[in-house]
Amino acid sequence: TLVWYQLPVVVIVFNNSGVYGDDHFVPNARYHALIEAFGGKGYLVGTPDELKSALSKSFSARKPAVVNVVIDSYAGSESGRMQHKN
């Protein structure tokens, strides 16, 4: 939809290589490639400098983009894992 209507939206994915626990990891998920398949811009970043560059390019292009930010797979948990907080 973003590409079809050429909406200037930048989606940032904090990619920790998995969701829903240790047994469902998706290493090297190429979320940025999905939007490229439909004609948008995608960026894979792993450093602060790469993130700064990708965001600058994304916002100045004013086209649909996905910035796939690879983070440490142990940096946090998904929002669905709340039982230990109750």
Backbone bond lengths (Angstrom), bond angles and torsions (degrees), N, CA, C in turn:
res aa  C-N    CA-C-N  psi(-1)  N-CA   C-N-CA  omega(-1)  CA-C   N-CA-C  phi
1 T - - - 1.450 - - 1.526 109.82 -
2 L 1.323 116.70 -41.76 1.465 119.50 179.13 1.520 111.28 -59.02
3 V 1.335 116.43 -45.29 1.462 120.34 -179.10 1.523 110.81 -71.03
4 W 1.321 116.91 -42.85 1.468 120.94 -178.89 1.529 111.02 -55.22
5 Y 1.317 117.01 -44.35 1.463 121.43 -178.97 1.521 112.87 -97.19
6 Q 1.341 116.98 5.16 1.468 123.02 179.82 1.532 111.84 49.25
7 L 1.322 115.63 48.03 1.460 121.31 179.29 1.526 109.42 -78.35
8 P 1.315 118.09 131.10 1.462 121.38 -177.40 1.535 112.00 -79.08
9 V 1.324 115.52 65.22 1.459 121.92 -177.30 1.526 108.80 -109.83
10 V 1.327 116.05 134.05 1.457 121.84 175.51 1.529 107.73 -111.07
11 V 1.322 116.05 119.42 1.463 122.42 178.36 1.522 107.29 -101.07
12 I 1.329 115.92 128.03 1.459 120.87 178.79 1.522 108.02 -110.09
13 V 1.336 116.40 121.39 1.456 122.68 179.08 1.521 107.80 -105.93
14 F 1.335 116.52 120.97 1.462 120.58 172.93 1.524 106.79 -89.24
15 N 1.313 115.97 98.84 1.453 124.12 -169.34 1.525 110.78 -93.28
16 N 1.342 115.66 105.07 1.465 120.40 177.92 1.527 111.55 -101.01
17 S 1.321 117.05 20.37 1.472 125.14 176.67 1.512 114.46 67.99
18 G 1.325 118.50 17.94 1.447 117.43 176.65 1.499 113.99 176.09
19 V 1.330 114.24 163.51 1.454 122.42 176.14 1.518 109.10 -140.21
20 Y 1.318 116.53 157.72 1.465 123.56 173.00 1.520 114.16 61.47
21 G 1.296 117.85 37.16 1.460 120.11 172.59 1.508 114.13 99.30
22 D 1.312 114.81 172.46 1.453 121.82 -172.96 1.517 114.90 -65.32
23 D 1.304 118.98 -25.46 1.460 120.67 -175.70 1.521 113.74 -86.93
24 H 1.330 118.45 3.22 1.462 121.23 -179.34 1.526 111.95 -123.60
25 F 1.311 118.36 33.67 1.458 121.07 -178.38 1.520 111.51 -69.62
26 V 1.297 115.40 144.24 1.464 122.92 176.84 1.533 106.42 -125.63
27 P 1.337 117.70 77.53 1.457 118.91 -176.77 1.526 111.64 -63.87
28 N 1.301 114.81 143.01 1.464 122.39 177.33 1.525 113.52 60.76
29 A 1.315 118.18 33.60 1.466 121.19 177.74 1.523 109.15 -60.78
30 R 1.298 116.69 129.97 1.468 122.61 -174.27 1.535 110.57 -101.47
31 Y 1.318 115.79 64.36 1.461 120.68 -179.04 1.524 111.62 -59.49
32 H 1.306 117.31 -34.12 1.463 122.05 179.37 1.534 111.58 -64.92
33 A 1.333 117.32 -28.15 1.462 121.03 -179.31 1.527 111.66 -72.35
34 L 1.318 117.61 -25.83 1.471 120.02 -179.62 1.523 111.49 -61.46
35 I 1.327 116.64 -47.58 1.456 117.93 -178.62 1.524 111.29 -70.14
36 E 1.348 116.37 -31.81 1.464 119.29 176.65 1.526 111.02 -62.81
37 A 1.333 117.06 -36.19 1.460 121.21 179.03 1.524 111.98 -61.49
38 F 1.331 116.52 -26.85 1.462 121.12 -179.97 1.520 112.95 -99.28
39 G 1.334 117.81 0.18 1.456 120.67 176.10 1.519 115.78 105.78
40 G 1.330 117.66 5.37 1.459 120.43 176.49 1.517 110.94 -91.78
41 K 1.316 116.30 -171.86 1.454 122.13 179.81 1.526 108.83 -106.21
42 G 1.329 116.38 137.58 1.445 121.45 178.08 1.512 111.08 -129.34
43 Y 1.315 115.44 144.08 1.457 121.26 -178.97 1.520 109.47 -133.82
44 L 1.334 116.53 133.77 1.451 123.05 174.39 1.519 106.71 -107.38
45 V 1.330 117.08 122.03 1.461 120.37 -177.55 1.527 110.93 -129.50
46 G 1.325 114.66 150.95 1.452 119.66 179.40 1.516 113.66 -138.67
47 T 1.333 116.40 -4.15 1.463 120.31 179.60 1.530 109.28 -130.71
48 P 1.330 116.96 160.17 1.473 119.37 176.99 1.528 112.80 -58.90
49 D 1.318 117.99 -37.81 1.474 120.22 178.88 1.531 111.71 -66.23
50 E 1.330 116.44 -40.26 1.466 120.02 176.90 1.522 110.65 -64.86
51 L 1.327 117.25 -38.32 1.465 121.01 178.23 1.521 110.66 -63.94
52 K 1.305 116.77 -45.97 1.467 121.14 178.97 1.524 110.82 -58.89
53 S 1.316 117.08 -44.85 1.463 121.64 179.45 1.531 111.70 -64.55
54 A 1.334 116.94 -45.74 1.467 121.19 -179.12 1.525 111.38 -63.25
55 L 1.324 117.00 -41.91 1.465 119.89 179.30 1.518 110.93 -66.55
56 S 1.307 116.59 -40.90 1.465 120.50 178.48 1.528 110.73 -60.80
57 K 1.333 116.17 -47.43 1.470 120.69 178.92 1.530 110.99 -63.56
58 S 1.328 116.57 -42.57 1.468 120.85 -177.70 1.519 111.87 -63.00
59 F 1.338 116.64 -48.43 1.465 119.81 -177.06 1.517 112.16 -70.25
60 S 1.331 118.15 -35.69 1.461 119.41 -178.96 1.526 112.12 -74.20
61 A 1.339 117.74 -27.96 1.476 120.86 179.44 1.521 112.21 -71.94
62 R 1.352 116.75 -26.66 1.458 121.85 -178.74 1.535 111.83 53.72
63 K 1.321 114.91 44.32 1.463 122.86 176.58 1.521 108.12 -132.80
64 P 1.326 118.20 165.01 1.461 120.89 177.95 1.529 111.19 -61.40
65 A 1.331 116.15 135.60 1.466 120.12 -179.43 1.519 110.43 -149.90
66 V 1.327 114.78 153.67 1.453 122.54 172.23 1.522 107.38 -125.08
67 V 1.328 116.03 127.81 1.455 121.78 175.37 1.527 106.45 -108.16
68 N 1.322 115.64 112.80 1.453 123.71 -177.74 1.530 107.66 -94.15
69 V 1.330 116.56 101.21 1.468 122.29 -175.78 1.530 108.79 -96.91
70 V 1.325 116.45 108.68 1.456 121.52 -179.64 1.523 108.73 -78.98
71 I 1.341 115.29 121.77 1.469 121.10 178.91 1.525 108.72 -121.02
72 D 1.302 116.54 171.07 1.452 123.17 178.08 1.526 109.56 -58.95
73 S 1.317 116.88 130.38 1.467 120.49 -177.47 1.526 112.77 -65.60
74 Y 1.323 117.90 -13.43 1.454 121.01 178.29 1.520 112.10 -108.38
75 A 1.344 116.87 17.74 1.466 121.05 -175.80 1.523 113.00 -76.02
76 G 1.308 118.99 -15.45 1.458 120.52 -179.42 1.504 111.38 177.01
77 S 1.303 115.72 179.86 1.459 121.88 -180.00 1.514 109.76 -117.43
78 E 1.316 115.46 155.07 1.462 120.02 177.04 1.524 110.00 -69.94
79 S 1.292 116.41 162.16 1.465 120.85 -174.17 1.525 113.36 -68.21
80 G 1.322 118.83 -18.15 1.451 120.80 -177.98 1.516 114.51 -76.14
81 R 1.305 117.77 -6.54 1.464 121.68 -175.25 1.535 109.03 -101.01
82 M 1.304 115.86 78.88 1.462 120.14 -172.72 1.526 113.88 -109.49
83 Q 1.333 119.23 -7.48 1.446 120.06 -173.71 1.532 113.44 -59.16
84 H 1.310 118.71 -31.94 1.463 119.90 -179.21 1.526 112.14 -77.23
85 K 1.312 118.06 -8.32 1.467 121.67 179.44 1.526 112.54 -96.44
86 N 1.327 117.68 -8.39 1.461 121.84 -177.83 1.501 112.13 -86.00
